[in-house]
Amino acid sequence: MSLFENTLAQIEKAGSLVNLDDEIKLILSNPQRRVRVSIPIRMDDGSLKIFQGFRVQHNNAMGPYKGGFRYHPQVDMEEVKALSAWMTMKCAVVGIPLGGGKGGVMVDPKQLSESELERLTRGYVRMLEPVLGPEMDVPAPDVNTDSKMMDWFADEYSKLKGKDMRGVVTGKTIEAGGSKGRSEATAQGGVFVLEEYIKDKGLNPKDTKVVIQGFGNAGGVAAKLLAAMDFEIVGVSDSQGGLVCSHGIDPAGLMTCKIEKNSVKNCGIHVEELQGIEGATCRVVTNEELLEQECDILVLAALENQITIDNADQIKAKVILELANGPITPEADEILNKNGITVLPDILANAGGVTVSYFEMLQNHDDKYWSEEEVAEKLKKTMVDAWKAVFENSQKYKCSLRNAAFVTALIRLEEKIKEKGLNKL
């Protein structure tokens, strides 16, 4: 099944639990707008290249389309369609007045210079300008895109409109109107959800071993936050491979080593020095092997489809926290559920990023900016309230947390679509 077919299957399953209106299901099964653009870019060597870009606007019943754009060689329309639908669900789960969108450009950003990336980003804005805007569609960072690129995005859109339109994009630098706490928000939101879960289960962080796939922005921040709460990080990986260690890993030291040595897999010999633990040992593992390590909590912070029908039975974690989008296929989800493994699902667990993006939109609109403490306090309340709603629905409908998250979103979407009469047009 494609990623979008996976999404439709999740909507179908959750919809059947709440007798979702067939017409509402039909509306949510079809993106409202799909845009494909060809972006001509003059390269540093003088040659001209054409890059393929995408933007899918899934549904705006709750509010303006919202969702990141990514730079990746495998970006395609099917992937972006699925991610845009997940954004619709994600915003509805946490109850913010935004809809779902997503975008991307088919490119390996590691092969481009900074000036080429800037021209690509500005070209993407120019091609999409007619369907963007603070009240229409507000992009954000995603895989391989960052705050500097969001600054370029806002600047280019503002030039096209002839006035300051910084609210067209979120995830900007603080200097350009970004929100404090935005870069940590995805991980922090997930940790708030995990805190509520372990509180309900009476687990002690000091006795809880954690493995993290994806030691980048979300995964690296999650490692730092969890280590500060006394969780023991015993395994990590990035795109090139991973490490599993006999003692806890210091995330700050490992991140420094990763930057110096290009991958965490090259940092094993430094563990004793970083940790100050005599005899500490680490072994290099593949990403696939990392997923199958014994641990209490497995954090998935990489890409889609990491746990599939082929490896689901080998997963030994007790709890999985999905900071990535769609890291578990529906077939694998069934196996994990049968094996008693709890999944804290992506549309709830990684919604901290879009929540603080919404906060950034509010701050841009009012031209008043909040402290980091205010952002964290508002984020925690949003995530805890969302957790409670999802948990209650899991009890009410006797279903997994993933199905309960979709149920929570679908109930809110059905109500809003009917309220606006969007099913009567």
Secondary structure, 3 states (H helix, E strand, C coil): CCHHHHHHHHHHHHHHHCCCCHHHHHHHCCCCEEEEEEEEEECCCCCEEEEEEEEEEEECCCCCEECCEEEECCCCHHHHHHHHHHHHHHHHHHCCCCEEEEEEEECCHHHCCHHHHHHHHHHHHHHHHHHCECCCEECCECCCCCHHHHHHHHHHHHHHHCCCCHHHCCCCCHHHCCCCCCCCHHHHHHHHHHHHHHHHHCCCHHHCEEEEECCCHHHHHHHHHHHHCCCEEEEEEECCEEEEECCCCCHHHHHHHHHHHCCHHHCHHHHHHHHCCCCCCEEEECHHHHHCCCCCEEEECCCCCCECCCCHHHCCCCEEEECCCCCECHHHHHHHHHCCCEEECHHHHCCHHHHHHHHHHHHHHHCCCCCHHHHHHHHHHHHHHHHHHHHHHHHHCCCCHHHHHHHHHHHHHHHHHHHCCCCCC
